[in-house]
Each structure stands twice: as structure tokens, then as C-alpha cells.
């Protein structure tokens, strides 16, 4: 069972396969792993003991960043994510990044995102589209998080609040949307003061960040 894996000299952390979205570009549709790593489909959601044991065994030579990002949305297990981040902070010098859809407060009603402060150094949020209508078409959030059609607005709110807490925050979009829509995303990112990175859509899972 692959909990930790390496890609481009970063250590990625795969703690859940759960996700409230079904993005049209999701890499899980193209295979069961990233490059030559073992399958990222988990036999079960790992316990804290399994995570810490795997962390201790993982060769971290030359690695400076740990990234919560696997074959699922990491904040589905928000409490375990934070407990793991706290352990990594206490037992290494690694910087911690969270790759997320930004919907943690819709996944876990009442979740306090200030809990990320001091544990997460940076966050990469999937913007995916320039407006709510296209966001729902591209990201396809399930009913549990799309109630009242507010997933897009919650994602933006999460991103701004993370930035305002002093956590380095960035947006990403995948270039399956039109150039016009990407330009609109760039304008939105500039308005919010959050940088945007455009990711190239791949079908072979050989390029992954």
C-alpha cells in the first residue's frame, strides 16, 4: 500500500482515495499510479501508526518538501492530515504543501481552517474554471458539497482566507478549458492577489505536480 511516494524530488502523501469531485481531467482516470511508483489505490485508509511507520522507512534524502496529494482529496481526512503534518514538522525539516480543492468546510461542516496555520506552509488550490457554472461542469462536485450551488464561492473564500493567514497560496487550472476561460481565470487570480499556474493536461500520468 503506497502512502508515501516520490516525484521530482518531492515526497507526496497519499492518505485517502476519497474525493467529493469527479473532475473531467482527473489523473485517476488514466491509470493507477504516477510514473513508475506503485499503485496509489489504497487497500484501506491508513492509520496514523501506518503513516508514521511508512514515513520513518521512506528515503527522504535530497527531499525538502512534503505534499499532501495522492489519489484523493487530502482534506477528506482533515484530522488525519493535520495529525500527520504535525508529526512531520516535529520529525523533519520538510516544508509542507497541501494540494486541495478548497472545499474542506463543505466536506466537514464547521471545520476551522485556522488549524492549518503553522502546519501547512503552502497551499495549491484547484481553481479549475472562471465561474460557478463552468466549475460545476469541469469539477462535477457531488451533492454533499454542491448544495445551494456554492462550491465555487467556497473554494474562492477558502483560498483568500488561507492567503490572509500568511500561508503561501496559489491557484491552478488545467488547460482543458479554453484560452478565453484561462484568461478569465488569470483576471480573477489577479483580482484576488493569488498567483495562477496553468497545468498541461496529460493522459499518461508521466507529468504530475
C-alpha angles and dihedrals in degrees: 000000000000112000098151125032137166129238126167092346094306127113112231122201120216109189102150143018091204120114134164092212136067102202115196090229097045111146090218088077091063103052147324100267149022117260108312098340121120121264115300093205103110123225086215137340104283121244122234089256091054091048095050092045091052091047092053092050096045115103104238096177110144094003120125103168135056115201125198098218129115137126093322144033105286095212091063080084096036096156092049090045091056093044090051093046090052090051093049091049091051095047105037146022093241121136113230126225127184120209106198148153089234094235099114093122090054092046092048111028111226095011111164108226092193084081087078092063112106093013104059115054097186139007132205112201124198104235092173098171142022098241143022096259094055091039091060091047094050102034098033098202116200123248093263092067101025096060110137088011091268104129094104094050092046091052090053092046091050091051095050093047092049090051091048090053089061096256112139103249132191138171128224133197128183116230094239087099120077124275088245090056091047089053089052089051089052091053091049091049091050091049091053094042093238119127119237128218120195113217122205115235113240131184101198100058090234093121117051134155 
